[in-house]
Amino acid sequence: METNKKTKWERTKQAIKPFLTWKMLISLAIAWLIFAGWAVAFIIIGIFANNAWFYGVGTAFIGWVILPNGTFMIPLTMSIPIHKLLFGKKPNINIKGEIK
């Protein structure tokens, strides 16, 4: 039996560690604003303008994003090229084979 076998929690922490730098968090925030920021703006416009269509479309999209259907991967995937554009190099992300 292997004595240095990592637990699932340790492998998860190692996999998300590259995403927790301040540069990557900026890239993730920009990617999220591109992906879902318009929906938040629609909700705000719908509330202040008393427009049910804007409110409904924004709420429906945010509800779809929150569902556990994998849409959280879209901003994560978008954040890597944004990071490269903003900071000039690709982040050191290599999780292949880490999460089983």
Buried (B, 14 or more C-beta within 10 A) or exposed (E): EEEEEEEEEEBBEEBEEBBEBEEBEBBBBBBBEBBBEEBBEBBEBBEEEEEEEBBEBBBEBBEEBEEEEEBBEBBBEBBBEBBEEEBEEEBEBEBEEEEE
